[in-house]
Amino acid sequence: MVDKCILDGPNFEIDSSVFGTEGNNLTISPVVSGNPIPSNFTWRKLGSNTVLSTSKNLMLGQLSKGDEGVYVLEATSARIRENNITEEVTRNVSVFARIGCKKMNIIELTTL
């Protein structure tokens, strides 16, 4: 009897869009699975090569309207094949972050 391990993923469970408010923080936290479990993560904003995070979660602090847009998570799993050759499998998922205006309270309005 041959025991075979099924290789799969990376797979993502995440909403296609998230909402944040100006001045607040926003954390995007996907559930990432696979066999083997992905070990490398890279977050970028669509249209930019700048790496925003190398962790599974992306934290955006002190949001502004400029933070609105599509964020792309790239996850990579390293697999060892039957012939002991390592291959990397990479998949991407995109999330749209919508940023709303900060609501002012009555005290802030009267001091403007």
N, C-alpha and C positions, 0 to 999 in steps of 0.2 A: 504494500500500500504506500502510495506517495502522498506526503503531506504538502499541499500547495498553499501558499499564502497569496491571497488576492491583493494586488496593489491597486490603490485607488487614490484619486484626489490630486491636488488639493481641492476641497469643496468648501463652499461658503453658504452661510445662512445670515442674511442681512437685509434690511429694508433698502429699497432702491432710492429712497430720499429720507433726509433727516431735517429737523428744524431747530434753529438756534436764534437767540435774541442778541442784538448789539450790546456789547459791554459784558456779556456773560461768557462762560466757557462752554464748549461742546466736545463731548467725547464720542467717537464712532467706534463701536465695539462689535465686530462681527464674530460669529461662531465659525471657526475654521477647523475642518477635519480632514482626514486622509490616512492612508496606510502606505508609508509611514506618515506621521503627523508632520506638517510643514515646519521647517526650522528657520527659514529666512523670510522676512517680510520687508516690503518697501512701500511706503505711501508717498504719492506725488499728487499735485494738483494738475488736472488735465491741461496740457499746453506748456508745462514747465518740466524741466529736468531736475529741479531741486528736490532732494529727498527731504520730506517733512518728518518722517519717523521710520525707524527700523524695528518697531515693535508691532504686535498684532493690533493694538488699539491706536487710534489717532486722536490726540487731544489738541484742540484749537482753543487758545486762550484769548480773552478780551476781544470777542468777535466784532468785526466791522463789516459793512456791506461788501468790502473788497474780498472777504473770505468766502462769499457765496460762489458756488461753482461745483464742478464735478471733481471728486477725489477718487484716485485709482489705487487699489491695494493689489500688489503683486506678491503672491505666496509661492514658495519653492520647496519641493520635497526632493530629497536625494534618495534614490533607490538603488539597491544592488541587485543586478540581474543574475540569472542562473550561472552565467559564465564569469561571475565576479567583476563585471564591468559596472561602474557606477554611472547612472544617468540622472539628470536633474529634470524634474517636471515642474513647469511653472504655469500658473493660471492667474488671471486677473478678474477683479470685480470692481464695478464703478458705483459710487454713491453720490447723489446730488445733495448738496448742503444748501438749504435756503435760509437766509438770514433776515429776520424781521427787525423792524425798528424798535428801539427801546421805548417803553411807555413811560411818560413823565407823570409824576403825581402832581397834585394841586400846589404843593409847596414849591416844587421846581418851576412850575409855570408862572407863579407870581414873582419869582426872583429873576426872570429873564428880561 
